């Protein structure tokens, strides 16, 4: 293998080693979060309360498996593994591009959809307050439009430091409504999502090109050895 091929091989190997480490860290982090699952009355509530942890765990497993395949293919110069890896990276690249274009075109509609989700969570609070309480704690908001939506009976989840499981008006007076907090969070981060997504797609494209080049060079070397 020439110098260019060796360089591509080890760049691809190091690239995937880094992602293997990221995958392991995500698996460990997700597992720790899942291990803290509380005992809820049914499986649906358990899944809902820990959906973020489960997504992180699954994402970590996928990153680990794909990157491990790339590592093995690169270091062993296995054309089959490299071809499979390049096909997977191409699929991820195309899906990522489609997702970025979708977010770019429909970011206003997505925000409206998030508003509807918050409205649904608010409407269901009397039968199941878990999601509303989680939303209020994580976004430091209170009520749908503001604390006045509770008509004086403000829940403890609206406060940073509730006293006897209750909140005073002073604690919640200046807190935004959860619908406004979600809109603000989306508006602040939508551009980060777009450009970070473009950065990830660039990395995926480079990995795809490197894997294709190395797989092609490996096949050519095997052909030469057979003659």
C-alpha positions as CSV (number, residue, x, y, z in Angstrom):
1,X,0.0,0.0,0.0
2,X,1.4,3.4,-0.9
3,X,1.8,6.4,1.4
4,X,-1.5,7.9,0.5
5,X,-3.3,4.6,1.2
6,X,-1.6,4.3,4.6
7,X,-2.5,7.9,5.5
8,X,-6.2,7.2,4.6
9,X,-6.1,4.0,6.5
10,X,-4.9,5.5,9.8
11,X,-6.9,8.7,9.5
12,X,-10.1,6.6,9.1
13,X,-9.0,4.3,12.0
14,X,-8.3,7.3,14.3
15,X,-11.5,9.0,13.3
16,X,-13.5,5.9,14.2
17,X,-11.6,5.2,17.4
18,X,-12.7,8.7,18.6
19,X,-16.3,7.9,17.7
20,X,-16.1,4.5,19.4
21,X,-15.0,6.3,22.6
22,X,-18.0,8.7,22.1
23,X,-20.3,5.8,21.7
24,X,-19.0,4.1,24.9
25,X,-19.4,7.4,26.8
26,X,-23.0,7.8,25.6
27,X,-23.8,4.1,26.5
28,X,-22.4,4.6,30.0
29,X,-24.2,8.0,30.5
30,X,-27.5,6.5,29.2
31,X,-27.1,3.4,31.3
32,X,-26.5,5.5,34.4
33,X,-29.6,7.6,33.6
34,X,-31.7,4.5,33.0
35,X,-30.5,2.9,36.3
36,X,-32.1,5.8,38.1
37,X,-35.5,4.9,36.8
38,X,-38.2,5.3,39.4
39,X,-41.0,2.9,40.0
40,X,-44.0,4.3,38.1
41,X,-47.4,2.7,37.9
42,X,-47.0,1.4,34.4
43,X,-44.5,0.9,31.6
44,X,-45.8,3.9,29.6
45,X,-45.0,6.3,32.4
46,X,-41.6,4.7,32.9
47,X,-40.7,5.0,29.2
48,X,-42.0,8.6,29.1
49,X,-40.1,9.7,32.1
50,X,-36.8,8.2,30.8
51,X,-37.2,8.7,27.1
52,X,-34.2,11.0,26.9
53,X,-32.0,8.4,28.7
54,X,-33.2,5.6,26.3
55,X,-32.6,7.8,23.2
56,X,-29.0,8.5,24.5
57,X,-28.4,4.8,25.1
58,X,-29.7,3.7,21.7
59,X,-27.7,6.5,20.0
60,X,-24.6,5.4,21.8
61,X,-25.0,1.8,20.8
62,X,-25.5,2.8,17.1
63,X,-22.4,5.0,17.1
64,X,-20.4,2.3,18.8
65,X,-21.4,-0.4,16.3
66,X,-20.9,1.7,13.2
67,X,-17.6,3.1,14.3
68,X,-16.3,-0.3,15.5
69,X,-17.1,-1.6,12.0
70,X,-15.1,1.2,10.5
71,X,-12.2,0.6,12.8
72,X,-12.1,-3.1,12.0
73,X,-12.4,-2.5,8.3
74,X,-9.7,0.1,8.3
75,X,-7.1,-1.6,10.4
76,X,-7.6,-5.1,8.9
77,X,-8.0,-3.7,5.4
78,X,-11.2,-5.7,4.9
79,X,-13.0,-4.5,1.8
80,X,-16.3,-6.1,2.8
81,X,-16.4,-4.3,6.1
82,X,-15.2,-1.0,4.5
83,X,-17.9,-1.2,1.8
84,X,-20.6,-1.9,4.4
85,X,-19.3,1.0,6.5
86,X,-19.3,3.3,3.5
87,X,-22.9,2.4,2.5
88,X,-24.0,3.1,6.1
89,X,-22.2,6.4,6.1
90,X,-23.8,7.4,2.8
91,X,-27.2,6.5,4.2
92,X,-26.6,8.6,7.3
93,X,-25.3,11.5,5.1
94,X,-28.4,11.5,2.9
95,X,-30.7,11.2,5.9
96,X,-28.9,14.1,7.6
97,X,-29.1,16.3,4.5
98,X,-32.8,15.6,4.3
99,X,-33.3,16.4,8.0
100,X,-31.4,19.7,7.7
101,X,-33.4,20.8,4.6
102,X,-36.6,19.9,6.4
103,X,-35.7,21.9,9.5
104,X,-34.4,24.8,7.4
105,X,-37.7,25.0,5.4
106,X,-40.2,24.1,8.2
107,X,-38.6,25.7,11.3
108,X,-41.7,27.9,11.9
109,X,-44.1,24.9,11.5
110,X,-41.9,22.8,13.9
111,X,-42.2,25.6,16.5
112,X,-46.0,25.6,16.1
113,X,-45.9,21.8,16.5
114,X,-43.9,22.2,19.7
115,X,-46.5,24.7,20.9
116,X,-49.2,22.1,20.3
117,X,-47.2,19.5,22.3
118,X,-47.0,21.9,25.2
119,X,-50.7,22.6,25.0
120,X,-51.4,18.8,25.0
121,X,-49.2,18.3,28.1
122,X,-50.9,21.2,29.8
123,X,-54.4,19.8,29.0
124,X,-53.4,16.4,30.5
125,X,-51.9,17.8,33.7
126,X,-55.0,17.0,35.8
127,X,-54.8,13.3,35.0
128,X,-51.0,13.0,34.7
129,X,-48.9,15.9,35.9
130,X,-45.5,14.1,35.5
131,X,-44.7,15.6,32.0
132,X,-45.9,19.1,33.0
133,X,-43.8,19.0,36.2
134,X,-40.8,17.8,34.3
135,X,-41.2,20.6,31.7
136,X,-41.5,23.3,34.4
137,X,-38.4,22.1,36.3
138,X,-36.2,21.7,33.2
139,X,-37.2,25.0,31.5
140,X,-37.8,27.0,34.7
141,X,-41.2,28.0,33.5
142,X,-44.7,28.0,35.1
143,X,-48.1,27.3,33.5
144,X,-49.0,27.5,29.9
145,X,-48.8,31.3,29.4
146,X,-47.7,32.1,33.0
147,X,-48.2,31.4,36.7
148,X,-51.7,32.9,36.6
149,X,-53.0,29.8,34.6
150,X,-53.0,28.0,38.0
151,X,-55.4,30.4,39.6
152,X,-53.4,30.6,42.8
153,X,-52.7,26.9,43.2
154,X,-49.1,26.9,41.9
155,X,-47.4,23.5,42.0
156,X,-44.0,22.9,43.6
157,X,-42.4,22.2,40.2
158,X,-42.7,25.9,39.4
159,X,-40.2,26.8,42.1
160,X,-36.5,26.3,42.3
161,X,-36.7,25.8,46.1
162,X,-40.3,25.0,47.1
163,X,-41.2,25.3,50.8
164,X,-43.5,22.5,52.1
165,X,-44.2,21.5,48.5
166,X,-45.7,24.9,47.7
167,X,-44.6,28.0,45.8
168,X,-45.0,31.7,46.8
169,X,-46.1,34.2,44.2
170,X,-42.8,36.0,44.5
171,X,-41.0,32.9,43.4
172,X,-43.1,32.5,40.2
173,X,-44.1,36.1,39.4
174,X,-41.4,36.6,36.8
175,X,-41.2,33.1,35.3
176,X,-42.3,32.7,31.7
177,X,-45.0,30.4,30.6
178,X,-43.8,27.0,29.3
179,X,-45.1,27.7,25.8
180,X,-43.1,30.9,25.6
181,X,-40.0,29.1,27.1
182,X,-40.2,26.3,24.5
183,X,-40.5,28.9,21.7
184,X,-37.5,30.9,23.1
185,X,-35.4,27.7,23.4
186,X,-36.2,26.7,19.8
187,X,-35.5,30.1,18.4
188,X,-32.1,30.3,20.2
189,X,-31.0,26.8,19.1
190,X,-32.5,26.3,15.6
191,X,-29.4,27.8,13.8
192,X,-27.1,25.8,16.0
193,X,-29.0,22.7,15.0
194,X,-28.7,23.6,11.3
195,X,-25.0,24.4,11.2
196,X,-24.0,21.7,13.6
197,X,-25.9,19.3,11.3
198,X,-24.0,20.6,8.3
199,X,-20.7,20.0,10.2
200,X,-21.7,16.4,11.0
201,X,-22.7,15.8,7.4
202,X,-19.3,17.1,6.2
203,X,-17.6,14.6,8.6
204,X,-19.8,11.8,7.3
205,X,-19.0,12.7,3.7
206,X,-15.3,12.6,4.4
207,X,-15.6,9.3,6.2
208,X,-17.6,7.9,3.2
209,X,-15.0,9.1,0.7
210,X,-12.1,7.7,2.8
211,X,-13.8,4.3,3.3
212,X,-14.5,4.0,-0.4
213,X,-10.9,4.9,-1.4
214,X,-9.5,2.4,1.1
215,X,-12.0,-0.3,0.1
216,X,-11.1,0.2,-3.6
217,X,-7.4,0.1,-2.9
218,X,-7.7,-3.0,-0.8
219,X,-9.6,-4.8,-3.6
220,X,-6.9,-3.7,-6.1
221,X,-4.2,-5.1,-3.9
222,X,-6.0,-8.4,-3.7
223,X,-6.3,-8.6,-7.5
224,X,-2.6,-7.8,-7.9
225,X,-1.7,-10.6,-5.5
226,X,-3.8,-13.1,-7.5
227,X,-1.8,-12.4,-10.7
